[in-house]
């Protein structure tokens, strides 16, 4: 029984090591942080990648949202839904857009 438990733990550790080394190569991680377990190191690297991506996404969506305008023959309902979709995407990426500013942007985008 103890031998099976030891074997299972050894195989699990070996599987984690193989997976970590494989991910390290695929993700381009040059070195693992020595104070972290291999899995923690990979997760830290992945978190950094996604946080950077979220920052880029927030900037891009914020730019689109602040310059949103009615397009051609678009009706007001579709325009507002498009702006709301941008605001929702912004919030999913960790950004925030105050309601009063949202109304101001909507009104400005209506044109004359």
N, CA, C and O atoms as a GROMACS GRO file, in nm:
protein
  448
    1UNK      N    1   0.082  -0.119   0.000
    1UNK     CA    2   0.000   0.000   0.000
    1UNK      C    3   0.087   0.126   0.000
    1UNK      O    4   0.065   0.217  -0.080
    2UNK      N    5   0.187   0.130   0.091
    2UNK     CA    6   0.276   0.245   0.095
    2UNK      C    7   0.354   0.258  -0.035
    2UNK      O    8   0.379   0.368  -0.083
    3UNK      N    9   0.392   0.144  -0.089
    3UNK     CA   10   0.468   0.144  -0.213
    3UNK      C   11   0.384   0.201  -0.327
    3UNK      O   12   0.435   0.277  -0.410
    4UNK      N   13   0.256   0.166  -0.332
    4UNK     CA   14   0.167   0.220  -0.435
    4UNK      C   15   0.151   0.370  -0.418
    4UNK      O   16   0.153   0.445  -0.516
    5UNK      N   17   0.135   0.414  -0.293
    5UNK     CA   18   0.119   0.556  -0.265
    5UNK      C   19   0.244   0.633  -0.307
    5UNK      O   20   0.236   0.740  -0.368
    6UNK      N   21   0.360   0.577  -0.272
    6UNK     CA   22   0.486   0.640  -0.311
    6UNK      C   23   0.500   0.645  -0.463
    6UNK      O   24   0.542   0.746  -0.519
    7UNK      N   25   0.466   0.534  -0.529
    7UNK     CA   26   0.473   0.527  -0.675
    7UNK      C   27   0.380   0.629  -0.739
    7UNK      O   28   0.417   0.698  -0.834
    8UNK      N   29   0.258   0.639  -0.686
    8UNK     CA   30   0.160   0.735  -0.738
    8UNK      C   31   0.212   0.879  -0.721
    8UNK      O   32   0.203   0.959  -0.814
    9UNK      N   33   0.267   0.910  -0.603
    9UNK     CA   34   0.321   1.044  -0.578
    9UNK      C   35   0.439   1.072  -0.671
    9UNK      O   36   0.452   1.183  -0.722
   10UNK      N   37   0.523   0.973  -0.691
   10UNK     CA   38   0.639   0.991  -0.779
   10UNK      C   39   0.596   1.015  -0.923
   10UNK      O   40   0.651   1.102  -0.991
   11UNK      N   41   0.498   0.937  -0.969
   11UNK     CA   42   0.448   0.955  -1.106
   11UNK      C   43   0.381   1.090  -1.122
   11UNK      O   44   0.395   1.155  -1.226
   12UNK      N   45   0.308   1.133  -1.020
   12UNK     CA   46   0.242   1.264  -1.025
   12UNK      C   47   0.346   1.376  -1.033
   12UNK      O   48   0.332   1.469  -1.112
   13UNK      N   49   0.450   1.365  -0.951
   13UNK     CA   50   0.555   1.466  -0.954
   13UNK      C   51   0.626   1.466  -1.089
   13UNK      O   52   0.659   1.572  -1.142
   14UNK      N   53   0.650   1.349  -1.143
   14UNK     CA   54   0.714   1.337  -1.274
   14UNK      C   55   0.626   1.399  -1.382
   14UNK      O   56   0.676   1.469  -1.471
   15UNK      N   57   0.495   1.373  -1.375
   15UNK     CA   58   0.402   1.430  -1.474
   15UNK      C   59   0.401   1.582  -1.466
   15UNK      O   60   0.400   1.649  -1.569
   16UNK      N   61   0.402   1.636  -1.344
   16UNK     CA   62   0.405   1.782  -1.326
   16UNK      C   63   0.534   1.839  -1.384
   16UNK      O   64   0.533   1.943  -1.450
   17UNK      N   65   0.646   1.772  -1.360
   17UNK     CA   66   0.774   1.818  -1.413
   17UNK      C   67   0.774   1.819  -1.565
   17UNK      O   68   0.817   1.916  -1.626
   18UNK      N   69   0.726   1.711  -1.627
   18UNK     CA   70   0.721   1.703  -1.773
   18UNK      C   71   0.630   1.811  -1.829
   18UNK      O   72   0.664   1.878  -1.926
   19UNK      N   73   0.512   1.827  -1.767
   19UNK     CA   74   0.418   1.929  -1.812
   19UNK      C   75   0.478   2.068  -1.799
   19UNK      O   76   0.464   2.151  -1.889
   20UNK      N   77   0.543   2.094  -1.687
   20UNK     CA   78   0.604   2.225  -1.665
   20UNK      C   79   0.713   2.254  -1.767
   20UNK      O   80   0.718   2.363  -1.824
   21UNK      N   81   0.799   2.157  -1.791
   21UNK     CA   82   0.906   2.177  -1.889
   21UNK      C   83   0.850   2.196  -2.029
   21UNK      O   84   0.902   2.277  -2.106
   22UNK      N   85   0.745   2.124  -2.061
   22UNK     CA   86   0.680   2.139  -2.190
   22UNK      C   87   0.618   2.277  -2.204
   22UNK      O   88   0.637   2.344  -2.306
   23UNK      N   89   0.546   2.321  -2.101
   23UNK     CA   90   0.486   2.455  -2.104
   23UNK      C   91   0.593   2.563  -2.107
   23UNK      O   92   0.579   2.664  -2.176
   24UNK      N   93   0.700   2.540  -2.031
   24UNK     CA   94   0.810   2.636  -2.028
   24UNK      C   95   0.862   2.660  -2.170
   24UNK      O   96   0.883   2.774  -2.210
   25UNK      N   97   0.881   2.553  -2.243
   25UNK     CA   98   0.931   2.564  -2.380
   25UNK      C   99   0.828   2.630  -2.471
   25UNK      O  100   0.862   2.718  -2.550
   26UNK      N  101   0.701   2.589  -2.460
   26UNK     CA  102   0.596   2.644  -2.546
   26UNK      C  103   0.570   2.792  -2.518
   26UNK      O  104   0.542   2.868  -2.611
   27UNK      N  105   0.580   2.833  -2.391
   27UNK     CA  106   0.552   2.971  -2.355
   27UNK      C  107   0.674   3.061  -2.364
   27UNK      O  108   0.664   3.183  -2.349
   28UNK      N  109   0.789   3.003  -2.388
   28UNK     CA  110   0.910   3.083  -2.401
   28UNK      C  111   0.963   3.133  -2.268
   28UNK      O  112   1.029   3.237  -2.263
   29UNK      N  113   0.935   3.060  -2.161
   29UNK     CA  114   0.987   3.100  -2.030
   29UNK      C  115   1.134   3.064  -2.026
   29UNK      O  116   1.171   2.948  -2.045
   30UNK      N  117   1.218   3.164  -2.002
   30UNK     CA  118   1.362   3.140  -2.004
   30UNK      C  119   1.412   3.075  -1.874
   30UNK      O  120   1.499   2.989  -1.877
   31UNK      N  121   1.356   3.117  -1.762
   31UNK     CA  122   1.399   3.056  -1.636
   31UNK      C  123   1.281   3.049  -1.541
   31UNK      O  124   1.194   3.136  -1.541
   32UNK      N  125   1.280   2.945  -1.462
   32UNK     CA  126   1.176   2.931  -1.361
   32UNK      C  127   1.224   3.001  -1.235
   32UNK      O  128   1.342   2.995  -1.200
   33UNK      N  129   1.133   3.068  -1.167
   33UNK     CA  130   1.168   3.134  -1.041
   33UNK      C  131   1.203   3.027  -0.939
   33UNK      O  132   1.124   2.936  -0.914
   34UNK      N  133   1.322   3.037  -0.880
   34UNK     CA  134   1.368   2.931  -0.792
   34UNK      C  135   1.289   2.924  -0.662
   34UNK      O  136   1.281   2.817  -0.602
   35UNK      N  137   1.229   3.034  -0.617
   35UNK     CA  138   1.153   3.032  -0.493
   35UNK      C  139   1.013   2.975  -0.512
   35UNK      O  140   0.942   2.952  -0.414
   36UNK      N  141   0.972   2.952  -0.636
   36UNK     CA  142   0.839   2.903  -0.665
   36UNK      C  143   0.844   2.759  -0.713
   36UNK      O  144   0.945   2.714  -0.768
   37UNK      N  145   0.736   2.687  -0.692
   37UNK     CA  146   0.727   2.554  -0.751
   37UNK      C  147   0.715   2.572  -0.902
   37UNK      O  148   0.677   2.680  -0.947
   38UNK      N  149   0.745   2.470  -0.980
   38UNK     CA  150   0.732   2.484  -1.125
   38UNK      C  151   0.592   2.527  -1.168
   38UNK      O  152   0.578   2.610  -1.258
   39UNK      N  153   0.490   2.473  -1.106
   39UNK     CA  154   0.353   2.510  -1.143
   39UNK      C  155   0.325   2.656  -1.110
   39UNK      O  156   0.263   2.727  -1.190
   40UNK      N  157   0.372   2.703  -0.994
   40UNK     CA  158   0.353   2.844  -0.957
   40UNK      C  159   0.424   2.935  -1.055
   40UNK      O  160   0.373   3.041  -1.092
   41UNK      N  161   0.541   2.894  -1.098
   41UNK     CA  162   0.618   2.974  -1.193
   41UNK      C  163   0.544   2.987  -1.325
   41UNK      O  164   0.539   3.096  -1.383
   42UNK      N  165   0.488   2.877  -1.374
   42UNK     CA  166   0.414   2.880  -1.499
   42UNK      C  167   0.291   2.968  -1.485
   42UNK      O  168   0.263   3.050  -1.572
   43UNK      N  169   0.217   2.953  -1.374
   43UNK     CA  170   0.098   3.036  -1.354
   43UNK      C  171   0.133   3.183  -1.344
   43UNK      O  172   0.061   3.267  -1.397
   44UNK      N  173   0.244   3.215  -1.277
   44UNK     CA  174   0.287   3.355  -1.266
   44UNK      C  175   0.316   3.412  -1.405
   44UNK      O  176   0.279   3.525  -1.436
   45UNK      N  177   0.382   3.333  -1.488
   45UNK     CA  178   0.414   3.377  -1.624
   45UNK      C  179   0.286   3.397  -1.705
   45UNK      O  180   0.271   3.498  -1.774
   46UNK      N  181   0.193   3.303  -1.696
   46UNK     CA  182   0.066   3.315  -1.768
   46UNK      C  183  -0.013   3.437  -1.722
   46UNK      O  184  -0.072   3.508  -1.803
   47UNK      N  185  -0.014   3.460  -1.592
   47UNK     CA  186  -0.085   3.577  -1.538
   47UNK      C  187  -0.027   3.706  -1.595
   47UNK      O  188  -0.101   3.797  -1.632
   48UNK      N  189   0.105   3.713  -1.602
   48UNK     CA  190   0.170   3.831  -1.661
   48UNK      C  191   0.133   3.851  -1.807
   48UNK      O  192   0.110   3.964  -1.850
   49UNK      N  193   0.127   3.742  -1.882
   49UNK     CA  194   0.088   3.751  -2.023
   49UNK      C  195  -0.054   3.804  -2.039
   49UNK      O  196  -0.079   3.892  -2.120
   50UNK      N  197  -0.146   3.749  -1.960
   50UNK     CA  198  -0.286   3.790  -1.972
   50UNK      C  199  -0.310   3.930  -1.918
   50UNK      O  200  -0.394   4.003  -1.971
   51UNK      N  201  -0.239   3.969  -1.812
   51UNK     CA  202  -0.256   4.104  -1.759
   51UNK      C  203  -0.210   4.206  -1.862
   51UNK      O  204  -0.275   4.309  -1.880
   52UNK      N  205  -0.100   4.179  -1.930
   52UNK     CA  206  -0.052   4.270  -2.034
   52UNK      C  207  -0.154   4.277  -2.147
   52UNK      O  208  -0.182   4.385  -2.199
   53UNK      N  209  -0.211   4.163  -2.184
   53UNK     CA  210  -0.312   4.159  -2.288
   53UNK      C  211  -0.436   4.238  -2.247
   53UNK      O  212  -0.494   4.310  -2.328
   54UNK      N  213  -0.477   4.225  -2.118
   54UNK     CA  214  -0.593   4.300  -2.069
   54UNK      C  215  -0.568   4.450  -2.073
   54UNK      O  216  -0.659   4.526  -2.106
   55UNK      N  217  -0.446   4.493  -2.041
   55UNK     CA  218  -0.414   4.636  -2.045
   55UNK      C  219  -0.425   4.689  -2.187
   55UNK      O  220  -0.478   4.798  -2.208
   56UNK      N  221  -0.377   4.614  -2.282
   56UNK     CA  222  -0.388   4.653  -2.423
   56UNK      C  223  -0.534   4.656  -2.464
   56UNK      O  224  -0.578   4.750  -2.531
   57UNK      N  225  -0.610   4.556  -2.424
   57UNK     CA  226  -0.753   4.550  -2.457
   57UNK      C  227  -0.828   4.667  -2.396
   57UNK      O  228  -0.911   4.728  -2.463
   58UNK      N  229  -0.801   4.700  -2.271
   58UNK     CA  230  -0.867   4.812  -2.205
   58UNK      C  231  -0.840   4.941  -2.280
   58UNK      O  232  -0.932   5.018  -2.305
   59UNK      N  233  -0.715   4.964  -2.318
   59UNK     CA  234  -0.680   5.087  -2.391
   59UNK      C  235  -0.752   5.093  -2.526
   59UNK      O  236  -0.804   5.198  -2.564
   60UNK      N  237  -0.754   4.982  -2.597
   60UNK     CA  238  -0.817   4.977  -2.729
   60UNK      C  239  -0.968   5.001  -2.718
   60UNK      O  240  -1.024   5.081  -2.793
   61UNK      N  241  -1.033   4.931  -2.625
   61UNK     CA  242  -1.178   4.944  -2.610
   61UNK      C  243  -1.214   5.083  -2.559
   61UNK      O  244  -1.313   5.142  -2.604
   62UNK      N  245  -1.135   5.136  -2.468
   62UNK     CA  246  -1.160   5.271  -2.416
   62UNK      C  247  -1.153   5.374  -2.528
   62UNK      O  248  -1.234   5.467  -2.533
   63UNK      N  249  -1.056   5.358  -2.616
   63UNK     CA  250  -1.044   5.447  -2.732
   63UNK      C  251  -1.167   5.437  -2.822
   63UNK      O  252  -1.220   5.539  -2.866
   64UNK      N  253  -1.212   5.315  -2.848
   64UNK     CA  254  -1.331   5.295  -2.932
   64UNK      C  255  -1.455   5.354  -2.865
   64UNK      O  256  -1.538   5.416  -2.932
   65UNK      N  257  -1.466   5.336  -2.736
   65UNK     CA  258  -1.584   5.382  -2.664
   65UNK      C  259  -1.591   5.534  -2.659
   65UNK      O  260  -1.700   5.592  -2.671
   66UNK      N  261  -1.479   5.599  -2.640
   66UNK     CA  262  -1.480   5.746  -2.631
   66UNK      C  263  -1.499   5.813  -2.766
   66UNK      O  264  -1.526   5.933  -2.771
   67UNK      N  265  -1.487   5.738  -2.874
   67UNK     CA  266  -1.505   5.797  -3.007
   67UNK      C  267  -1.622   5.736  -3.082
   67UNK      O  268  -1.636   5.755  -3.203
   68UNK      N  269  -1.708   5.661  -3.012
   68UNK     CA  270  -1.820   5.594  -3.077
   68UNK      C  271  -1.917   5.697  -3.136
   68UNK      O  272  -1.948   5.798  -3.073
   69UNK      N  273  -1.963   5.669  -3.257
   69UNK     CA  274  -2.056   5.759  -3.326
   69UNK      C  275  -2.159   5.676  -3.402
   69UNK      O  276  -2.137   5.560  -3.435
   70UNK      N  277  -2.274   5.740  -3.429
   70UNK     CA  278  -2.376   5.676  -3.511
   70UNK      C  279  -2.317   5.657  -3.650
   70UNK      O  280  -2.257   5.748  -3.707
   71UNK      N  281  -2.335   5.536  -3.705
   71UNK     CA  282  -2.280   5.506  -3.837
   71UNK      C  283  -2.390   5.508  -3.943
   71UNK      O  284  -2.489   5.435  -3.931
   72UNK      N  285  -2.373   5.589  -4.045
   72UNK     CA  286  -2.464   5.591  -4.160
   72UNK      C  287  -2.610   5.594  -4.124
   72UNK      O  288  -2.657   5.687  -4.058
   73UNK      N  289  -2.683   5.491  -4.166
   73UNK     CA  290  -2.827   5.481  -4.141
   73UNK      C  291  -2.860   5.403  -4.014
   73UNK      O  292  -2.973   5.357  -3.998
   74UNK      N  293  -2.765   5.388  -3.926
   74UNK     CA  294  -2.786   5.313  -3.802
   74UNK      C  295  -2.892   5.382  -3.715
   74UNK      O  296  -2.890   5.504  -3.698
   75UNK      N  297  -2.984   5.302  -3.661
   75UNK     CA  298  -3.083   5.365  -3.573
   75UNK      C  299  -3.025   5.381  -3.433
   75UNK      O  300  -2.926   5.317  -3.398
   76UNK      N  301  -3.087   5.467  -3.354
   76UNK     CA  302  -3.034   5.502  -3.222
   76UNK      C  303  -3.026   5.380  -3.130
   76UNK      O  304  -2.931   5.367  -3.052
   77UNK      N  305  -3.122   5.292  -3.138
   77UNK     CA  306  -3.122   5.172  -3.055
   77UNK      C  307  -3.000   5.084  -3.083
   77UNK      O  308  -2.935   5.036  -2.990
   78UNK      N  309  -2.968   5.064  -3.210
   78UNK     CA  310  -2.850   4.985  -3.246
   78UNK      C  311  -2.722   5.055  -3.202
   78UNK      O  312  -2.627   4.990  -3.156
   79UNK      N  313  -2.719   5.186  -3.215
   79UNK     CA  314  -2.603   5.266  -3.173
   79UNK      C  315  -2.580   5.249  -3.022
   79UNK      O  316  -2.467   5.225  -2.979
   80UNK      N  317  -2.686   5.261  -2.944
   80UNK     CA  318  -2.673   5.247  -2.799
   80UNK      C  319  -2.630   5.105  -2.762
   80UNK      O  320  -2.546   5.087  -2.674
   81UNK      N  321  -2.685   5.006  -2.828
   81UNK     CA  322  -2.645   4.867  -2.802
   81UNK      C  323  -2.498   4.843  -2.836
   81UNK      O  324  -2.429   4.770  -2.765
   82UNK      N  325  -2.451   4.903  -2.943
   82UNK     CA  326  -2.310   4.890  -2.982
   82UNK      C  327  -2.220   4.953  -2.875
   82UNK      O  328  -2.117   4.897  -2.839
   83UNK      N  329  -2.260   5.069  -2.826
   83UNK     CA  330  -2.184   5.136  -2.721
   83UNK      C  331  -2.187   5.056  -2.591
   83UNK      O  332  -2.086   5.045  -2.522
   84UNK      N  333  -2.302   5.000  -2.558
   84UNK     CA  334  -2.312   4.917  -2.437
   84UNK      C  335  -2.224   4.793  -2.447
   84UNK      O  336  -2.161   4.752  -2.350
   85UNK      N  337  -2.219   4.736  -2.565
   85UNK     CA  338  -2.133   4.619  -2.586
   85UNK      C  339  -1.987   4.655  -2.561
   85UNK      O  340  -1.914   4.579  -2.498
   86UNK      N  341  -1.945   4.770  -2.610
   86UNK     CA  342  -1.808   4.816  -2.585
   86UNK      C  343  -1.784   4.836  -2.435
   86UNK      O  344  -1.681   4.795  -2.382
   87UNK      N  345  -1.881   4.898  -2.367
   87UNK     CA  346  -1.867   4.920  -2.223
   87UNK      C  347  -1.859   4.787  -2.149
   87UNK      O  348  -1.779   4.772  -2.057
   88UNK      N  349  -1.941   4.689  -2.188
   88UNK     CA  350  -1.938   4.557  -2.125
   88UNK      C  351  -1.804   4.487  -2.148
   88UNK      O  352  -1.750   4.424  -2.057
   89UNK      N  353  -1.751   4.498  -2.270
   89UNK     CA  354  -1.619   4.440  -2.301
   89UNK      C  355  -1.511   4.504  -2.215
   89UNK      O  356  -1.421   4.437  -2.165
   90UNK      N  357  -1.521   4.636  -2.198
   90UNK     CA  358  -1.425   4.709  -2.116
   90UNK      C  359  -1.426   4.656  -1.972
   90UNK      O  360  -1.321   4.633  -1.913
   91UNK      N  361  -1.545   4.637  -1.918
   91UNK     CA  362  -1.557   4.588  -1.781
   91UNK      C  363  -1.507   4.445  -1.767
   91UNK      O  364  -1.450   4.409  -1.664
   92UNK      N  365  -1.527   4.362  -1.869
   92UNK     CA  366  -1.477   4.224  -1.865
   92UNK      C  367  -1.324   4.220  -1.861
   92UNK      O  368  -1.265   4.127  -1.807
   93UNK      N  369  -1.261   4.322  -1.920
   93UNK     CA  370  -1.114   4.329  -1.921
   93UNK      C  371  -1.060   4.399  -1.797
   93UNK      O  372  -0.938   4.415  -1.783
   94UNK      N  373  -1.149   4.440  -1.707
   94UNK     CA  374  -1.104   4.505  -1.584
   94UNK      C  375  -1.109   4.656  -1.589
   94UNK      O  376  -1.066   4.722  -1.494
   95UNK      N  377  -1.159   4.714  -1.697
   95UNK     CA  378  -1.172   4.858  -1.707
   95UNK      C  379  -1.302   4.907  -1.647
   95UNK      O  380  -1.389   4.828  -1.611
   96UNK      N  381  -1.315   5.038  -1.635
   96UNK     CA  382  -1.436   5.098  -1.578
   96UNK      C  383  -1.467   5.225  -1.655
   96UNK      O  384  -1.377   5.300  -1.692
   97UNK      N  385  -1.596   5.248  -1.678
   97UNK     CA  386  -1.640   5.368  -1.748
   97UNK      C  387  -1.760   5.423  -1.672
   97UNK      O  388  -1.865   5.359  -1.670
   98UNK      N  389  -1.748   5.541  -1.608
   98UNK     CA  390  -1.856   5.597  -1.527
   98UNK      C  391  -1.984   5.619  -1.609
   98UNK      O  392  -1.977   5.656  -1.726
   99UNK      N  393  -2.100   5.597  -1.546
   99UNK     CA  394  -2.228   5.610  -1.614
   99UNK      C  395  -2.250   5.750  -1.670
   99UNK      O  396  -2.298   5.766  -1.782
  100UNK      N  397  -2.216   5.853  -1.591
  100UNK     CA  398  -2.238   5.989  -1.639
  100UNK      C  399  -2.153   6.019  -1.762
  100UNK      O  400  -2.197   6.089  -1.853
  101UNK      N  401  -2.032   5.967  -1.766
  101UNK     CA  402  -1.946   5.986  -1.882
  101UNK      C  403  -1.999   5.907  -2.001
  101UNK      O  404  -1.989   5.952  -2.116
  102UNK      N  405  -2.056   5.789  -1.975
  102UNK     CA  406  -2.113   5.707  -2.081
  102UNK      C  407  -2.227   5.782  -2.150
  102UNK      O  408  -2.235   5.783  -2.273
  103UNK      N  409  -2.313   5.845  -2.072
  103UNK     CA  410  -2.424   5.922  -2.129
  103UNK      C  411  -2.370   6.038  -2.212
  103UNK      O  412  -2.421   6.065  -2.321
  104UNK      N  413  -2.268   6.105  -2.163
  104UNK     CA  414  -2.207   6.217  -2.237
  104UNK      C  415  -2.150   6.170  -2.370
  104UNK      O  416  -2.169   6.235  -2.472
  105UNK      N  417  -2.081   6.057  -2.368
  105UNK     CA  418  -2.023   6.001  -2.490
  105UNK      C  419  -2.133   5.962  -2.588
  105UNK      O  420  -2.122   5.986  -2.708
  106UNK      N  421  -2.240   5.901  -2.537
  106UNK     CA  422  -2.352   5.863  -2.623
  106UNK      C  423  -2.413   5.986  -2.691
  106UNK      O  424  -2.438   5.984  -2.812
  107UNK      N  425  -2.435   6.090  -2.615
  107UNK     CA  426  -2.493   6.212  -2.672
  107UNK      C  427  -2.400   6.276  -2.774
  107UNK      O  428  -2.444   6.322  -2.879
  108UNK      N  429  -2.270   6.277  -2.743
  108UNK     CA  430  -2.173   6.336  -2.836
  108UNK      C  431  -2.168   6.256  -2.965
  108UNK      O  432  -2.149   6.313  -3.073
  109UNK      N  433  -2.184   6.125  -2.957
  109UNK     CA  434  -2.178   6.040  -3.075
  109UNK      C  435  -2.299   6.046  -3.164
  109UNK      O  436  -2.297   5.997  -3.277
  110UNK      N  437  -2.406   6.108  -3.114
  110UNK     CA  438  -2.526   6.122  -3.196
  110UNK      C  439  -2.509   6.226  -3.307
  110UNK      O  440  -2.580   6.225  -3.407
  111UNK      N  441  -2.413   6.315  -3.287
  111UNK     CA  442  -2.391   6.420  -3.388
  111UNK      C  443  -2.498   6.526  -3.379
  111UNK      O  444  -2.557   6.548  -3.273
  112UNK      N  445  -2.523   6.592  -3.490
  112UNK     CA  446  -2.621   6.702  -3.490
  112UNK      C  447  -2.748   6.662  -3.553
  112UNK      O  448  -2.841   6.742  -3.561
   0.00000   0.00000   0.00000
